[in-house]
Amino acid sequence: MLFADPLFGLPTWIDAIIRIVIVVLVMTVFVIYSTYGERKLVARFQQRLGPMRTGPWGLWQGFADAIKLVGKEDIRPKNADRWVFELAPYATFIPVLLTLMVLPFAENWGVRNLALGVFFVFAVLGLNIVGILMAGLGSGNKYALLGAVRAAAQMISYEIPLVVSLLCVVMITGADTGNGVGTLNLNTIAALQEDRPYILLQPLAFLIFFTAMLSELHRAPFDIPVAESEIVGGYFVEYSGIRWSMFQLTEYASMWGFAVFGSVVFLGGWAWPFGVDSHWALQLATTFTKALAIVIVIIWIRTTVPRLRIDQLMNFSWKVLLELSFLQLIVNGIILYYDWPQEILALTSAVGAGFLIFLIIRHASARSTKGLLGTYRTLGASSS
Amino acid sequence: MSIWPEERVHALADDGFETVDMTINVGPQHPATHGVFRMVLTVDGEKVVDCEPYIGYLHRGLEKLTENHDYRQAMGWWDRTDYLAGMACEMAYCMAVEKLGNISVPLRAEYIRVMMVELSRILSHFMFFGAFGADVGSFGTSFIYGWRERERIYDFFEEVAGDRMFPTYFRPGGVQMDLPENYQDRVRWLLGSIRQGLEDFDGLLVGNEIFVERCRGLSPVTPEQAIAWGLTGPCLRATGFKFDLRKDEPYSVYPNLKFDIPTGANGDVFDRFMVRMAEAWQSTLIVEQCLDALSQMEGELVLNPDLPKTLRIDSGECYVRTEGTKGEYGVYALAKGGNKPYRMKLRSPSFCNLSALREMVIGTYVADAIIILGSLDIVLGEVDK
């Protein structure tokens, strides 16, 4: 309950500023070390060592990179629209920063404990795209333009399944609170999962959330707006130095933001498995361990899967994810209306999740024995 | 401010909106062009309307340089055409010179040559798997996977010839020197690691749903089209047309070796990938047979001992074609006396395959255009000569 009331009885606004500063500082260190961590992890997946020269095991690499980026020249292309170009990184960064303000890292540990937390996160995060479009249009570069338009199309497609999958969870909180009214308060949602995380009740919603999250983060296999092998970085292709690092900061901050958000909503946040009465340090560790697990899975996926094409991405969103998320919503509604036990809730959702996984892997039969490689593994396969 | 210098405006009939076809310049510095190739795509949104390839950024005047060098000196330049498989190019060059000058090659040297060429083929195909995976977007993992086996093969090349990429190991009339002592164990170990690498690619890329979805059915080519465009090599065989010079116009010791020619069915990007996978596997089988044959003739000559210090060829004209790693690698040579060829011309497979690019990419998406270019497996040293 350390952060429940204003610190040291200070006025509310001073208290808020102190908390914001703490969150921003911690986030910056996290971002620096998650770039390092990602490089190390990716290197391991690719049978390399990763950064090794700056400090022991390359531990200072993140700081070295940060210093290098700050020292670089901030170039503005001749074609660029000056103010749009220069403000775009901030317009992208601020919404992400705002989402961090409502996340409960431990019981009541956060900048603000909003009653409409889930709603706030998505209301603010939707503004992210404005900055990306500004960057794309303001750069005066066609790659950037393509990237920004792709990002906008992708964001519109995936925001809906994302929000609906969260609505499914919010519906269930209605049964848990006891008064039949769901809650959008993230702190309460975490506390309600003291006995079991919502991923057990709603695996399908979690899968949809995770997929849509990858898309929102522009992470593989949905890194179409930044596709390095096609449009070489997409909307931030013209940025350099500190402005470019703002985009990187945004990317990693939103990755951590989403990871903490996902761990609070689906994985039990700080409450599960140690209960709501556990020590605050244990709660913090629980939240960040879960968030770290999500981040590692994101990086793991990034290193292994290729990129989807834009129309395949749209098809998957509008023809699969949207339907499944609404189906989940309807089934949840029926079960909750008749007050059936929660096991049925878990079962139906698990069936849906299984169906989604089947849809994803159904074509992967070209491998090994069936493919050409299997046929020509020995001599005499063809008649020649 | 206009970022559309050559704009083409279409007025739509109903709502009065105007759409603009945008030209995108891809290359010469672009991660997907595999060197210094440039293509200007005209796109309508994400769809490619037109594609104009520009080449010549790596032109070094190979043919002219050959005319100004001694027969043996010039070979160093031919390594640098298909620089991913230098020995395959040396093979074609040496065969042309040998045909011009009626030079015989010892049998052991022929087996060594075929073994090295097939290892080069694996080298080139592994580069393709890696780079193609990166084109499809697997963030460098496939790239590094490809490099692992390549490094091991390069290490062996270094031991054999003293150089990795440009070994200049062949000579008209044989090869520079015999293989190192432990080559049997080295190469057999290499083959195991190559097969493991192929299995890894099979799991990483072919076993991946997204990869299959991206590649299958993309830019299907019929055998008739392929022949009309002059496609050769894996791109032609992917269409189901069985044409491989190692079988159809056998040279060197290929008639003594048993191997199959993998063919695809649809001629799409996926088949082009799979044909190369199967081909690399078949190459390992060829290398194995070469090793067996070589073990029977240890200590024999590897270079024709009757050759003069300076190779002089009075007159002659020939066209030699070999199955290079990318297709038909043909060398036309004309001698009019002296120690230099009068004219040498390279029929490079990458160049001919690349000429089909425009027809293939029109109507696809921008992302597809990149992987179609990747699937042709061009190497710019060979395109620009």
Chai-1 contact restraints between the chains, C-beta under 6 A:
chainA,res_idxA,chainB,res_idxB,connection_type,confidence,min_distance_angstrom,max_distance_angstrom,comment,restraint_id
A,Q46,B,T141,contact,1.0,0.0,6.0,A-B,restraint_1
A,Q46,B,I144,contact,1.0,0.0,6.0,A-B,restraint_2
A,N79,B,M1,contact,1.0,0.0,6.0,A-B,restraint_3
A,G140,B,I3,contact,1.0,0.0,6.0,A-B,restraint_4
A,K142,B,M22,contact,1.0,0.0,6.0,A-B,restraint_5
A,K142,B,I24,contact,1.0,0.0,6.0,A-B,restraint_6
A,P221,B,I210,contact,1.0,0.0,6.0,A-B,restraint_7
A,S229,B,P31,contact,1.0,0.0,6.0,A-B,restraint_8
A,S229,B,A32,contact,1.0,0.0,6.0,A-B,restraint_9
A,S229,B,A134,contact,1.0,0.0,6.0,A-B,restraint_10
A,S229,B,D135,contact,1.0,0.0,6.0,A-B,restraint_11
A,S229,B,G137,contact,1.0,0.0,6.0,A-B,restraint_12
A,E230,B,A367,contact,1.0,0.0,6.0,A-B,restraint_13
A,E230,B,I370,contact,1.0,0.0,6.0,A-B,restraint_14
A,R302,B,F139,contact,1.0,0.0,6.0,A-B,restraint_15
A,T303,B,F139,contact,1.0,0.0,6.0,A-B,restraint_16
A,T303,B,T141,contact,1.0,0.0,6.0,A-B,restraint_17
A,V305,B,I210,contact,1.0,0.0,6.0,A-B,restraint_18
A,P306,B,V136,contact,1.0,0.0,6.0,A-B,restraint_19
A,P306,B,G137,contact,1.0,0.0,6.0,A-B,restraint_20
A,P306,B,S138,contact,1.0,0.0,6.0,A-B,restraint_21
A,P306,B,I210,contact,1.0,0.0,6.0,A-B,restraint_22
A,P306,B,F211,contact,1.0,0.0,6.0,A-B,restraint_23
A,R307,B,G137,contact,1.0,0.0,6.0,A-B,restraint_24
A,L308,B,I210,contact,1.0,0.0,6.0,A-B,restraint_25
A,R309,B,Y365,contact,1.0,0.0,6.0,A-B,restraint_26
A,R309,B,A367,contact,1.0,0.0,6.0,A-B,restraint_27
A,I310,B,E46,contact,1.0,0.0,6.0,A-B,restraint_28
A,I361,B,E209,contact,1.0,0.0,6.0,A-B,restraint_29
A,H363,B,E209,contact,1.0,0.0,6.0,A-B,restraint_30
A,H363,B,V212,contact,1.0,0.0,6.0,A-B,restraint_31
A,A364,B,G207,contact,1.0,0.0,6.0,A-B,restraint_32
A,A364,B,E209,contact,1.0,0.0,6.0,A-B,restraint_33
A,A366,B,V206,contact,1.0,0.0,6.0,A-B,restraint_34
A,A366,B,V212,contact,1.0,0.0,6.0,A-B,restraint_35
A,R367,B,D202,contact,1.0,0.0,6.0,A-B,restraint_36
A,R367,B,V206,contact,1.0,0.0,6.0,A-B,restraint_37
A,R367,B,G207,contact,1.0,0.0,6.0,A-B,restraint_38
A,S368,B,D202,contact,1.0,0.0,6.0,A-B,restraint_39
A,G371,B,M274,contact,1.0,0.0,6.0,A-B,restraint_40
A,L372,B,P262,contact,1.0,0.0,6.0,A-B,restraint_41
A,L372,B,M274,contact,1.0,0.0,6.0,A-B,restraint_42
A,L372,B,A278,contact,1.0,0.0,6.0,A-B,restraint_43
A,L373,B,D202,contact,1.0,0.0,6.0,A-B,restraint_44
A,L373,B,M277,contact,1.0,0.0,6.0,A-B,restraint_45
A,L373,B,A278,contact,1.0,0.0,6.0,A-B,restraint_46
A,Y376,B,D260,contact,1.0,0.0,6.0,A-B,restraint_47
A,Y376,B,P262,contact,1.0,0.0,6.0,A-B,restraint_48
A,Y376,B,A278,contact,1.0,0.0,6.0,A-B,restraint_49
A,Y376,B,W281,contact,1.0,0.0,6.0,A-B,restraint_50
A,Y376,B,Q282,contact,1.0,0.0,6.0,A-B,restraint_51
A,R377,B,W281,contact,1.0,0.0,6.0,A-B,restraint_52
A,L379,B,K258,contact,1.0,0.0,6.0,A-B,restraint_53
A,L379,B,L285,contact,1.0,0.0,6.0,A-B,restraint_54
A,A381,B,D260,contact,1.0,0.0,6.0,A-B,restraint_55
A,S382,B,D260,contact,1.0,0.0,6.0,A-B,restraint_56
